[in-house]
Amino acid sequence: MAGVFEIAEEKDAHNDLTAFIDSLGKLGFLENYKPTSVTEIPAAVCFGITSKCNLNCRHCLNRNLPSAGTDMTTEQLFDVIDQMGKGGTKSVSLFGGEPLCHPDFKRIVEHLNRYPISLSLNTNGTRIDAETARWLMGHRITGAVVSFDGSRPEIMDRMRGAGSFDGCVKGVKALRAEGMSALLSVTVTRLNYKDISQMASVGRKIGGTSIRFNHTFFAGNAACFLQELYLSPDEEREAIDTVWRLNEEYDTFIYPDSSYLCQKRKLERMKDHKPAHDKMIIPPCGAAGSKCAIRPDGWVTPCEIMWDVKCGNLKEMALSEIWRDSQTMNSFRKPMEIDLNSIPECKGCDYQYICFIGHRCYPYYNPGGIANRDIYCWVKDKK
């Protein structure tokens, strides 16, 4: 056989076997599966440096968390940066609250600049002027994700607070004037889903590099205002169709990873999905795979969407220890099994693929975490 097939190098064979085992495990074929390819430290980190914010958004994931502690000190943040830099983290997204509300924001960025880490900024844009944008560009922050939730003040200010629209527009223009990219990030809710087309139009006029339309997730303020914010199935379909139509009209201006574009593709693939009647196996997503999030109070979470899923605190443990050994973190690297006897109304439902596959946070929060399942059930009006 050696004369017929090329013999693989030992290292290549080991890597191929490892990848094959991980693939089987992630698909749920192996019992007691533990990923063999966990790195010593996350490659990408969403780094929450402060819980302070000059706005109070109704849909904010990290506001009003019941068990939030005190923010890490600047020196503690420096220590975390050193752990990431020396451990080999490749990219850091500065998060909050509003990162620019931290009194030592510039010192924190300068400390990050000691390492070959790619930097981006998540911001509401209202604290960015020409001088700030110039400073950011000069300190290796060449792009920002800017929250943008309405095409005019009456809509956006209702969601985020008075003056948020005008402040955001000024911030975006300042960023673009310095040559920085500005991804406009829209959280779609009942307060703005009728405004989707106008947001795309206005977003392009003010100079946004691209725009994405994402869902409301179940945490923080969003959990408090869920009835007011969360779209009904009919509203959801309308929003999906609108974003899909805009994607055809605006092409690359609509960010390709928008969750509303993903939802459209899932609806098209749903016909090929065989619904389960006894248990569902939910594969892992990006959470705890190559990335994680760090809260301002030191708690590490699988990702920035799951802001209240605690894996360990950096005030007490090293990032590498939490990343490698946390039981919670490791559970997100394995398939999740849901016993459908706990949610019998979902047995055999064609919409299992829509409700549970994709973002791991949906099945994590939904089965037992939200008492009123009518909020997100796609077929409630048909039963």
C-alpha positions in Angstrom: 0.0 0.0 0.0 2.9 2.3 0.7 3.7 2.2 -3.0 0.2 3.4 -3.9 -0.5 6.0 -1.2 1.8 8.8 0.0 2.8 8.3 3.6 1.8 11.3 5.7 4.3 12.9 8.0 3.8 11.9 11.6 3.0 15.5 12.7 0.4 15.9 9.8 -1.2 12.5 10.7 -1.5 13.6 14.3 -3.1 16.9 13.3 -5.5 15.3 10.9 -6.6 12.7 13.5 -7.0 15.4 16.1 -9.1 17.5 13.8 -11.2 14.4 12.9 -11.8 13.6 16.6 -12.8 17.2 17.3 -15.2 17.2 14.4 -16.9 14.0 15.6 -17.1 15.4 19.2 -18.6 18.7 18.1 -21.3 16.9 16.1 -22.2 14.9 19.2 -21.0 11.4 18.2 -18.6 11.0 21.1 -19.5 10.5 24.8 -17.5 12.4 27.4 -15.9 14.4 24.6 -13.3 17.1 25.6 -11.8 19.2 22.8 -8.1 18.2 22.1 -7.3 21.5 20.4 -7.9 24.0 23.2 -5.3 26.7 23.2 -3.5 28.1 26.2 -5.2 31.4 25.9 -8.0 32.8 23.7 -7.0 34.2 20.3 -9.7 36.9 20.5 -11.1 38.7 23.5 -14.0 41.1 24.0 -12.4 43.2 26.8 -14.9 45.1 29.0 -12.8 47.8 30.7 -15.6 49.7 32.4 -19.2 49.3 33.4 -19.7 53.1 33.2 -21.7 54.5 30.3 -23.1 57.9 29.4 -26.3 56.2 28.0 -28.8 53.7 29.4 -30.0 51.6 26.5 -33.1 49.4 26.9 -31.5 46.5 25.1 -28.0 46.6 26.7 -26.7 43.1 27.6 -24.5 44.2 30.5 -26.7 46.7 32.3 -28.5 45.8 35.5 -26.8 42.5 35.9 -28.0 41.3 39.3 -24.6 40.0 40.5 -22.2 42.6 39.0 -19.2 43.4 41.2 -16.9 46.4 41.3 -14.8 47.1 38.2 -11.2 46.0 38.0 -8.7 48.7 38.8 -6.5 50.1 36.1 -3.6 48.1 37.5 -5.7 44.9 37.3 -6.6 45.7 33.7 -2.9 46.1 33.0 -2.2 42.7 34.4 -4.9 41.1 32.2 -3.4 42.9 29.2 0.0 41.4 30.1 -1.5 38.0 30.3 -3.1 38.4 26.9 0.0 39.9 25.3 2.5 37.4 26.6 0.1 34.5 26.0 -0.4 35.3 22.3 -3.9 36.8 22.1 -4.2 38.1 18.5 -7.1 40.6 18.7 -8.9 42.6 21.4 -12.2 44.5 21.1 -12.5 47.2 23.7 -15.9 47.0 25.3 -17.9 48.5 28.2 -20.2 50.2 29.2 -18.7 52.8 27.0 -14.9 52.3 26.9 -14.3 56.0 26.5 -15.9 56.6 29.8 -12.9 55.0 31.6 -10.8 57.8 33.0 -7.6 55.9 32.1 -8.8 54.9 28.6 -5.7 56.2 26.9 -3.3 54.5 29.4 -5.1 51.2 28.8 -4.8 51.5 25.0 -1.1 52.5 25.3 -0.5 49.4 27.5 -2.2 47.3 24.8 0.1 48.9 22.2 3.1 47.2 23.9 2.0 44.0 22.3 1.3 42.9 18.6 -2.5 42.8 19.3 -5.0 44.0 16.7 -7.4 46.5 18.4 -11.0 47.6 17.7 -13.4 49.7 19.6 -17.1 49.1 20.5 -18.6 52.4 21.2 -21.8 54.4 21.1 -19.9 57.1 19.3 -21.1 60.1 21.3 -17.8 60.8 23.0 -15.7 60.8 19.8 -14.7 64.1 18.3 -12.0 64.9 15.7 -9.2 65.0 18.3 -10.3 61.7 19.8 -10.6 60.0 16.4 -7.1 61.2 15.5 -5.7 59.8 18.8 -7.4 56.4 18.2 -6.0 56.2 14.7 -2.5 57.0 16.0 -2.7 54.2 18.6 -3.5 51.3 16.2 -7.3 51.5 16.6 -8.3 51.7 12.9 -11.8 50.5 13.2 -14.9 50.9 15.4 -18.2 49.1 15.9 -20.7 52.0 16.5 -24.1 51.4 18.0 -26.8 52.8 15.6 -30.4 52.1 16.4 -32.5 54.6 14.5 -32.5 56.8 11.4 -33.6 59.9 13.4 -33.6 61.1 17.0 -37.2 60.2 17.8 -36.3 56.5 17.4 -32.8 56.2 18.5 -33.1 58.5 21.5 -36.1 56.5 22.8 -33.9 53.4 22.8 -30.6 54.9 24.0 -31.3 58.2 25.7 -31.6 61.9 24.7 -28.9 63.2 22.3 -27.7 59.7 21.4 -28.6 60.1 17.7 -26.9 63.4 17.1 -23.9 62.3 19.2 -23.5 59.1 17.2 -23.7 60.8 13.8 -20.9 63.3 14.9 -18.8 60.4 16.2 -19.1 58.4 12.9 -18.2 61.4 10.8 -15.2 62.1 13.0 -14.0 58.5 12.7 -14.4 58.5 8.9 -12.6 61.8 8.5 -9.5 60.1 10.0 -9.8 57.2 7.7 -11.1 54.8 10.3 -13.8 52.1 9.5 -17.1 52.4 11.2 -19.4 49.4 11.3 -22.9 50.6 12.3 -24.4 47.9 14.6 -28.2 47.8 14.8 -30.1 45.9 17.5 -33.5 45.2 15.9 -36.4 45.6 18.3 -40.1 46.5 18.2 -39.0 50.1 18.6 -37.1 50.3 15.4 -37.8 47.3 13.1 -40.1 49.5 10.9 -37.1 51.8 10.4 -34.7 49.2 9.0 -34.7 50.6 5.4 -34.2 54.2 6.6 -31.4 53.2 8.9 -29.5 51.7 6.0 -30.1 54.8 3.9 -29.1 57.2 6.6 -26.2 55.0 7.7 -24.6 55.2 4.3 -25.2 58.9 4.0 -23.4 59.7 7.3 -20.4 57.7 6.1 -20.8 54.3 7.8 -18.5 51.7 6.3 -21.1 49.0 6.6 -24.2 48.2 8.7 -25.3 45.0 10.4 -28.7 44.1 11.8 -28.7 41.8 14.8 -31.2 40.2 17.2 -32.0 41.2 20.7 -30.5 38.8 23.2 -31.7 37.7 26.7 -29.6 39.5 29.3 -29.2 42.7 31.2 -31.6 45.5 30.4 -32.9 43.4 27.4 -34.3 40.8 29.8 -36.0 43.6 31.8 -37.7 45.0 28.7 -38.2 41.8 26.7 -42.0 42.2 26.2 -41.4 45.7 24.9 -38.4 44.9 22.7 -38.7 41.3 21.3 -40.3 40.9 17.9 -43.3 38.6 17.3 -42.9 35.9 14.7 -44.7 38.0 12.1 -42.6 41.1 12.9 -39.5 38.9 12.8 -40.4 37.6 9.3 -41.0 41.2 8.1 -37.6 42.3 9.5 -35.8 39.3 7.9 -37.4 40.0 4.5 -36.5 43.7 4.7 -32.8 43.1 5.6 -32.6 40.5 2.8 -34.0 43.0 0.3 -31.6 45.6 1.5 -28.8 43.1 1.0 -29.7 42.8 -2.6 -30.0 46.6 -3.0 -27.0 47.7 -1.1 -24.7 44.7 -1.7 -21.6 44.8 0.5 -22.8 47.7 2.6 -25.0 45.2 4.5 -22.6 43.3 6.8 -22.6 39.6 5.7 -22.6 38.2 9.3 -25.7 40.2 10.3 -27.9 37.7 12.3 -30.9 38.7 10.2 -29.2 37.6 7.0 -28.2 34.3 8.8 -31.8 33.8 9.8 -33.0 34.1 6.2 -30.5 31.5 5.1 -31.6 29.2 8.0 -35.2 29.5 6.9 -34.2 28.4 3.4 -32.3 25.4 4.8 -35.0 24.4 7.4 -36.7 22.1 4.9 -33.6 19.8 4.9 -33.6 19.6 8.7 -35.2 16.6 10.4 -36.8 17.7 13.7 -36.2 15.7 16.8 -38.8 14.2 19.0 -36.8 13.1 22.0 -33.7 15.1 22.4 -31.8 17.8 20.4 -28.1 17.9 20.0 -26.9 21.5 19.7 -23.4 21.9 18.3 -21.0 24.5 19.7 -20.7 28.0 18.2 -17.8 30.4 18.4 -18.3 31.0 22.1 -15.3 29.5 24.1 -13.9 28.3 20.8 -11.3 30.8 19.8 -12.8 33.8 21.7 -14.2 34.8 25.1 -15.3 38.0 26.8 -14.1 39.7 30.0 -16.5 41.7 32.1 -15.3 45.0 33.7 -15.7 43.3 37.1 -13.2 40.5 36.1 -15.6 37.7 35.3 -14.7 35.8 32.1 -17.7 34.6 30.0 -17.8 32.4 26.8 -18.7 35.4 24.7 -20.0 39.0 24.9 -23.6 38.0 24.2 -23.6 35.7 27.3 -22.6 38.4 29.7 -23.9 36.7 32.8 -22.5 33.2 32.3 -19.5 33.2 34.7 -16.5 31.0 34.1 -14.0 32.4 36.6 -12.8 35.8 37.9 -9.5 37.4 36.9 -9.2 39.0 40.3 -8.6 35.4 41.6 -7.4 33.3 38.7 -5.2 33.6 35.6 -6.9 33.9 32.2 -5.1 30.8 30.9 -6.5 28.8 33.9 -10.0 29.9 33.4 -9.8 29.4 29.6 -8.3 25.9 29.9 -9.9 24.5 33.0 -13.3 26.1 33.6 -16.1 23.5 33.6 -18.5 26.1 32.2 -16.1 27.1 29.5 -15.4 23.5 28.5 -19.2 22.8 28.4 -19.5 25.3 25.6 -17.0 23.5 23.6 -19.1 20.3 23.6 -22.5 19.7 22.0 -25.4 20.6 24.2 -28.2 18.1 24.7 -31.8 19.2 25.3 -34.3 16.7 26.6 -37.5 17.6 24.7 -39.6 16.3 27.5 -38.7 19.5 29.3 -40.2 21.5 26.4 -42.8 19.1 24.9 -44.3 21.8 22.8 -41.1 21.8 20.7 -41.2 18.1 19.9 -41.1 17.5 16.2 -41.4 21.2 15.4 -39.9 22.2 12.0 -38.7 25.5 13.6 -36.3 23.7 15.9 -33.6 24.6 13.4 -34.5 28.3 13.6 -34.9 28.5 17.4 -32.0 26.4 18.6 -29.3 26.0 16.0 -26.6 28.7 15.5 -26.0 31.0 18.4 -25.5 28.8 21.5 -27.1 31.5 23.6 -30.6 30.8 22.2 -30.8 27.2 23.5 -28.9 28.1 26.6 -31.3 30.8 27.7 -34.6 29.6 26.2 -35.6 26.1 27.4 -36.0 26.9 31.1 -34.9 30.5 31.3 -37.9 32.4 29.9 -41.2 31.5 31.4 -43.3 33.0 28.6 -42.4 30.9 25.6 -44.9 32.8 23.4 -42.4 35.6 23.3 -40.2 33.7 20.7 -42.3 30.8 19.5 -42.6 30.9 15.7 -45.7 28.8 15.5 -47.7 30.0 18.5 -50.4 31.5 16.3 -50.8 28.2 14.3 -51.3 25.9 17.3 
